Amino acid sequence: MSRTNAIATPTIPWFAQPLTRSGWLSHITCSELFLLLASLALYLYTRLANLTAFPIYFFCDEAIHGVLARDLVANGFRDSKGVWLPPYFQNAGMWNLSLSVYLHAFSILLFGFDSSIWHTRATSVFASLLAPLGIAALLRFGYHNRRWWLGILVLCAMPAWFIHSRTAFETVLMVACHAGFLASYMAYRYYDDRWIVAAILFGAATFYSYANGQGVMLVSGTLLFLSDIRYHLSRPPQRLWLALGVFALALAPLIRFRWLQPNATVEHLRTLHSYWLKPLPLTEKIEQFITIYAQGLDPRYWFWPNTIDLDRHRFPDSGHLPLFLLPFVLIGLAICVWRWRESIYRLPIIALLAAPFSSALVGIAITRTLAMVIPATLLAVIGASFLIELLTLRWQRLVTLLFGLTVAFSSLVMLRTAVLGGPLWFRDYGLYGMQYGAHQLFAETIPALLARDSQTILRVSTAWANNPNSFVDFFPHPSPTSPH
């Protein structure tokens, strides 16, 4: 009698099984999908919860998007001068709005024009999802980091991103598109060179989202092209021609704008009082640029409280980035420098160098340098993962869980602190402070007064906020008599 020794095939737990047997989803397990959805749920909760309560102001730079988008849709996608599909829009005399207006126009086409703060900010919040998704893709598929989901949680816990990703400022869209650009470039470099189309389109979206995105893309695009030039030139000719064609298409709106408004850039810099337009020696201008640029890379600006930025753009007694992440960021930076010969490790360094470039042309401000949160997040996770890998497998799991819970809890604490304490953090509610009162004045007080007596003539001071005329056009009024 013979016995057959059968070799048992180990059963893969359901959470470790791939989503599909073939295709790109086969590289993602059920547990990874759960971690992705759970992390994104936390991100959306900390962005959308009490969205109208914090920040306590509703800024003119938020309202203007809805106003311009509404007029654009109503006029058959022509601006006030009759230009069809205008490449740029004016905001307080500066041509610095573009893609963000089209984003809100798309929202209006889907849901109609809703002159509410929540709708305007929520549109920006959902667009900002590109940032955590891009970071997760970079860590998972670029660095093959098993703790990629920590990138989403770390981004959630960054005060600078927390404040601004809850607004409709165009800088949020710029940062999100830049994360998409970096992730697409990684896919082009390591997976399929057809991703070059997505990389160019996301790069163009970064460029057109916000005026400072132009400098971010100039530096990051140039450095990535030069650092990987051998790889680019080794692509098949048809792929190179495709890239050149898409790039030319992306340049078309800029060329058209330069033809329509040839002096726009100079006027923009003049409005911002850029030192480049002052009668100074070239050497002094270069020295000033280097000084400001270095300030944008200085850890003291990012990790410690400062008074460089206006009150409305910062947390009290806190840096723009959490101080407890500084050691991990420094370790991650050291690893990337050590492995700089690998393209994927050059990418965070290039993104870091690109972030403060545009701001250095005028002066450091968090809205102009907000793109720094992307490389800071990548470096923090790379550094933390390096330290965790030094532990035994049992401790690796425990420390990873504790690290994830810590950053997740800190983002929830930040949300509670901001909603409950935000109104009283700073007591300057005027032009150089919080500029509080747009909704209370234009959506509540003025409509109530006009409803009581439609013949009432109201005069509103313009000294408490930037361009308050945008609030008149944003909020509805109960009578044809408009406040002045």
PyMOL commands that set and color helices and strands:
alter all, ss='L'
color gray80, all
select helices_A, chain A and resi 14-16+24-27+30-48+60-74+99-111+117-127+130-142+150-156+159-164+170-190+193-209+211-227+229-233+237-260+264-271+275-277+282-297+299-303+311-313+323-338+343-354+359-361+366-389+393-424+438-452+469-474
alter helices_A, ss='H'
color red, helices_A
select strands_A, chain A and resi 89-91+94-97
alter strands_A, ss='S'
color yellow, strands_A
deselect
rebuild
show_as cartoon
